[in-house]
Amino acid sequence: MDIPIVFQIAVLIFSVIIHEVSHGAMALAFGDKTAEYQGRLTLNPLKHIDMFGSIIFPFLLFIFHTGFIIGWAKPVPYNPYNLRNPRVAEPLVAFAGPLSNLIIATVFGLVIRFAAVSGILSSQLLLIFANVVIINIALAVFNLIPIPPLDGSKILFSFFPNSRFAFTDIAAKYGFLIIILIVYFLPNLISPVIGSLFSLITGLR
């Protein structure tokens, strides 16, 4: 039984919104209120949905059978100059997004583990939960790739600040193209990682 693409995109939108709000919430914890002032610390989809990144792009991935569904919401802004202890804060702000997706995947994955033993959930509901786990693992893994403009690059640059300037212009000019190339060329590298994490969390093969 396949999960309808509409449901997959709905799960994706829910997941990328939490991803972005987590960036803002972490920045707020370190003293930056930019996201709060702009009304972005909310789960209201209207504040976050990027029509192309949240809907059209993942739909195209589904059409072309890339092996996983990913996307993005409008980035939640923060001002690094407002952060207390920026050397610690910046990598944590960047990591907060992928971490939120791993937490979602773990929660639903543990439900699957328990249900597989107890048999309290229907096969249809287990499939839906498995879809939530896979999408969130894919988002976390993809965003941790250390290539601009992904979160992994921001984590890398926080430890090696001199390398930031070598990539800033490239990311500004070719950021979207870089994402397309990653999605096109790296599924075979990313998919085994996603599959391994899925098995580790859910206990399923």
C-alpha positions as CSV (number, residue, x, y, z in Angstrom):
1,M,0.0,0.0,0.0
2,D,1.4,3.4,-1.0
3,I,1.0,6.6,0.9
4,P,-0.7,9.3,-1.3
5,I,1.7,12.1,-2.3
6,V,-0.7,14.7,-0.8
7,F,-0.2,13.1,2.6
8,Q,3.6,12.9,2.2
9,I,3.7,16.6,1.3
10,A,1.5,17.3,4.4
11,V,4.0,15.4,6.6
12,L,6.9,17.2,4.9
13,I,5.3,20.6,5.5
14,F,4.7,19.8,9.2
15,S,8.3,18.6,9.5
16,V,10.0,21.5,7.8
17,I,8.0,24.0,9.8
18,I,9.2,22.4,13.0
19,H,12.7,22.4,11.6
20,E,12.6,26.1,10.9
21,V,10.9,27.1,14.2
22,S,13.6,25.1,16.0
23,H,16.3,27.4,14.5
24,G,14.4,30.4,15.8
25,A,13.7,28.9,19.2
26,M,17.4,28.1,19.7
27,A,18.4,31.6,18.6
28,L,15.9,33.0,21.1
29,A,17.4,30.8,23.9
30,F,20.7,32.5,23.2
31,G,19.2,36.0,23.3
32,D,18.2,36.8,19.7
33,K,14.5,37.8,19.3
34,T,14.6,38.4,15.5
35,A,12.3,35.4,14.7
36,E,9.9,36.4,17.6
37,Y,9.7,40.0,16.4
38,Q,8.9,38.8,12.9
39,G,6.1,36.4,14.1
40,R,8.0,33.3,12.9
41,L,8.0,31.4,16.2
42,T,4.6,29.8,15.3
43,L,3.4,26.6,13.8
44,N,1.0,28.5,11.5
45,P,1.8,27.1,8.0
46,L,0.9,30.4,6.4
47,K,4.0,32.0,8.0
48,H,6.4,29.3,6.7
49,I,5.3,27.6,3.5
50,D,7.5,28.2,0.5
51,M,5.3,27.3,-2.5
52,F,8.2,25.9,-4.5
53,G,10.3,24.4,-1.7
54,S,7.4,23.0,0.4
55,I,5.0,21.8,-2.4
56,I,6.3,21.9,-6.0
57,F,9.8,20.6,-5.4
58,P,8.9,17.6,-3.3
59,F,6.1,16.8,-5.8
60,L,8.7,16.8,-8.6
61,L,10.9,14.5,-6.5
62,F,8.0,12.1,-6.2
63,I,7.3,12.3,-10.0
64,F,10.9,11.5,-10.9
65,H,11.2,8.7,-8.3
66,T,14.4,10.1,-6.6
67,G,13.9,7.7,-3.7
68,F,13.0,10.2,-1.0
69,I,11.0,13.3,-0.5
70,I,12.6,16.5,0.9
71,G,11.9,20.2,0.7
72,W,12.1,23.3,2.8
73,A,10.1,26.2,4.3
74,K,11.0,29.9,4.4
75,P,14.1,30.2,6.5
76,V,13.4,31.6,10.0
77,P,15.7,34.6,10.4
78,Y,18.2,35.2,13.2
79,N,20.9,37.8,13.9
80,P,24.2,36.2,14.9
81,Y,25.3,39.5,16.4
82,N,22.5,39.3,19.0
83,L,23.6,35.8,20.2
84,R,25.2,35.4,23.5
85,N,28.4,33.3,23.2
86,P,28.1,33.1,19.4
87,R,30.9,30.5,19.1
88,V,28.7,28.1,21.0
89,A,25.3,29.5,19.8
90,E,25.8,29.5,16.0
91,P,26.4,25.7,15.6
92,L,23.6,25.0,18.0
93,V,21.2,27.2,16.1
94,A,22.2,25.5,12.9
95,F,21.9,22.0,14.4
96,A,18.5,22.7,16.0
97,G,16.7,22.1,12.8
98,P,18.1,18.7,11.9
99,L,17.9,17.7,15.6
100,S,14.1,18.5,15.6
101,N,13.6,16.1,12.7
102,L,15.6,13.4,14.4
103,I,13.5,13.8,17.5
104,I,10.3,13.5,15.4
105,A,11.7,10.4,13.7
106,T,12.7,8.9,17.0
107,V,9.3,9.5,18.7
108,F,7.4,7.9,15.8
109,G,10.0,5.2,15.4
110,L,9.7,4.1,19.0
111,V,5.9,3.9,18.5
112,I,6.5,1.6,15.6
113,R,8.9,-0.5,17.7
114,F,6.3,-0.9,20.4
115,A,3.5,-1.5,18.0
116,A,5.5,-4.2,16.2
117,V,5.8,-6.1,19.4
118,S,2.3,-5.5,20.8
119,G,0.4,-5.4,17.5
120,I,-1.9,-2.6,18.7
121,L,-1.7,-0.5,15.5
122,S,-3.1,-1.4,12.1
123,S,-0.7,-2.0,9.2
124,Q,-2.0,1.2,7.5
125,L,-1.2,3.3,10.6
126,L,2.2,1.7,10.9
127,L,2.9,2.6,7.2
128,I,1.9,6.2,7.9
129,F,4.2,6.4,10.9
130,A,7.0,4.8,8.9
131,N,6.5,7.5,6.3
132,V,6.9,10.2,9.0
133,V,10.1,8.6,10.2
134,I,11.6,8.3,6.7
135,I,10.8,11.9,5.7
136,N,12.2,13.3,8.9
137,I,15.4,11.2,8.7
138,A,15.8,12.3,5.1
139,L,15.4,16.0,6.1
140,A,18.0,15.6,8.9
141,V,20.6,13.8,6.8
142,F,20.1,16.1,3.8
143,N,20.4,19.3,5.9
144,L,23.6,18.0,7.6
145,I,25.5,17.8,4.3
146,P,28.2,20.5,4.8
147,I,27.5,22.3,1.5
148,P,26.0,25.8,1.4
149,P,23.2,26.8,2.0
150,L,22.4,23.7,4.1
151,D,22.7,23.6,7.9
152,G,25.7,21.3,7.8
153,S,27.7,24.1,6.1
154,K,26.8,26.6,8.9
155,I,27.9,24.1,11.5
156,L,31.2,23.6,9.6
157,F,31.8,27.3,9.2
158,S,31.2,27.9,13.0
159,F,34.3,25.7,13.7
160,F,36.3,26.9,10.6
161,P,35.2,30.5,10.2
162,N,37.9,31.3,7.6
163,S,36.3,28.8,5.2
164,R,33.0,30.7,5.3
165,F,34.1,33.4,2.9
166,A,35.3,30.9,0.3
167,F,31.8,29.6,-0.1
168,T,29.5,32.6,0.6
169,D,29.5,34.0,-2.9
170,I,29.2,30.5,-4.4
171,A,26.2,29.8,-2.2
172,A,24.6,33.1,-3.1
173,K,24.9,32.5,-6.8
174,Y,24.5,28.8,-7.1
175,G,22.8,27.7,-3.9
176,F,19.6,26.3,-5.5
177,L,21.7,24.6,-8.3
178,I,23.8,23.0,-5.6
179,I,20.7,21.6,-3.9
180,I,19.4,20.2,-7.3
181,L,22.8,18.5,-8.0
182,I,22.8,17.0,-4.5
183,V,19.4,15.6,-4.9
184,Y,20.2,14.3,-8.4
185,F,23.6,12.8,-7.7
186,L,23.6,11.7,-4.1
187,P,20.4,9.6,-3.6
188,N,22.6,6.4,-3.8
189,L,24.8,7.8,-1.0
190,I,22.0,9.2,1.2
191,S,19.5,6.4,0.9
192,P,21.7,3.8,2.7
193,V,22.2,6.2,5.5
194,I,18.4,6.9,5.7
195,G,17.7,3.2,5.6
196,S,20.2,2.4,8.3
197,L,18.9,5.1,10.7
198,F,15.3,3.9,9.9
199,S,16.2,0.3,10.9
200,L,18.1,1.5,14.0
201,I,15.1,3.6,15.2
202,T,12.2,1.4,14.3
203,G,13.8,-2.1,14.4
204,L,12.3,-2.8,10.9
205,R,14.3,-3.8,7.9
